[in-house]
Amino acid sequence: MSRAAGDRRAGLPGVDRLLARPEVRELAERWAHRAIVHAARAELERARRRVADGAPPPADEELARAVRARLERLDRPGPRRVVNATGVVVHTNLGRAPLAPAAAEHVARVAACYSDLEFDLGSGRRGSRQAHVAPWLELLFPDHGVLAVNNNAAALLLALNTLALGRGVAISRGELVEIGGSFRVPEILERSGARLVEVGTTNRTHPDDYARVCGRDVALLLKVWPSNYRIVGFTRQVGVRELAPIAADHGLPLVVDQGCGRLYRDAPGPDSEPSVEQLLADGADLVCFSGDKLLGGPQAGILVGRRELVARCARNPLARALRCDKLTLAALSWTCRAWLVPDPGAQGPPVARMLAASPEQLETRAVRLADALLALGNRVRAAVIDGEGRVGGGAAPEQALPTRLVALGVDGLDEQELARRLRGHEPPVVARVEAGRVLLDPRTLLEGEDEIVVSAVRRIVAD
Ligand SMILES: *Cc1c(COP(=O)(O)O)cnc(C)c1O
């Protein structure tokens, strides 16, 4: 039996009959024909499956409404802006680092106009895209070579492919980690064309373990910051300061994938993590890190280290495939400058400000938010309580950011339903649900977002 005959038997209309419905015909004012046809086919397919499962066939009108709803759900560009009330600062599911408004304006201008992306205005000749970030990064890391690529995974891939193609990379078994769903150190290493040389054991690795493998066609020693993973108890890892002389004795570069942490010793951030500056001072030859996790800028991968090694990475044909686009470079250029020219009028990267927020500031903001919520009526409960936020982005998983939270309740709604309705607001508000409560952390609310939270709750109470 043909599909059309099967559909007729099941009581389902053909595509043409569905397209002829007035609710669907109206869609042609806004949507391309092919989009409408595709949505109609998809809804028919869904109906077919439901009928096969024993459901009664939907009326044509119901199907037509479903076609319209399917297109309406698509009718806004993504990703959508959300309000992050979770207290997780570099939230990997919520876009990691928000840019400062001035950085975003700079990006918007570069996006909408032509720019000197690869043009030297002085000579009128071709220029380099790295020129928009390298001078700033060199000021942040004097006497080192620097290179920006699309993200930190790309930076590590590029470093391994450049320095260890077809050869061994020695890494402690305790650092063969998975960071987030799709970043697995052994897999990236294999795809880079290097060969994995495992050192030590999962919980304990000693300096001698590295020294022993250095002869085995090993091209470099790699250290990976385990980020959101910790081995505790009977453990031993070899730090950069201990490892650097071993690498040097064998004439091998020491590469560190730091990923997250902080830029300088005194930069805002978790103090349990080494800074990039410290790693370089301790003898790392090449360090790579994320532009959003450490700088509070766009997602990018920054390679910093010995000039000759960085230059080899830059010459690798893969660097072309992994390069930053102009929007990333614009955001990164603005952000690097903000670290060096801290203009008190213009605000720096929001992430740095959030990490540096004092308990007193957070208390003041939590109290103000709770008061505004309580003023919405007697269905609303809002109490200021002690709590913890997180750096996020894989940094310092065991280190909490002490904070003051607003515990929110609305009579007649359980905590899951309340959180769901907050997410249903425009813009959606994402809160934490813990121990039967909806928790709002003022730390990650940007300027003006307290009011969005209040209006979201106002709508929920009015419904
Ligand atoms: C986050 C992280 C990465 C991946 O960085 P992306 O910018 O997401 O590509 C790699 N290594 C470490 C140690 C990280 O923390």
The ligand as a Gaussian input file, in Angstrom:
#p B3LYP/6-31G(d) Opt

LIG

0 1
 C       37.134000      24.177000      29.192000
 C       38.371000      23.418000      28.977000
 C       38.726000      23.019000      27.685000
 C       37.844000      23.296000      26.490000
 O       37.795000      24.669000      26.202000
 P       36.791000      25.196000      25.078000
 O       37.016000      26.666000      25.068000
 O       35.411000      24.804000      25.529000
 O       37.152000      24.555000      23.809000
 C       39.901000      22.335000      27.526000
 N       40.703000      22.054000      28.565000
 C       40.401000      22.431000      29.833000
 C       41.360000      22.082000      30.926000
 C       39.225000      23.128000      30.069000
 O       38.912000      23.487000      31.321000

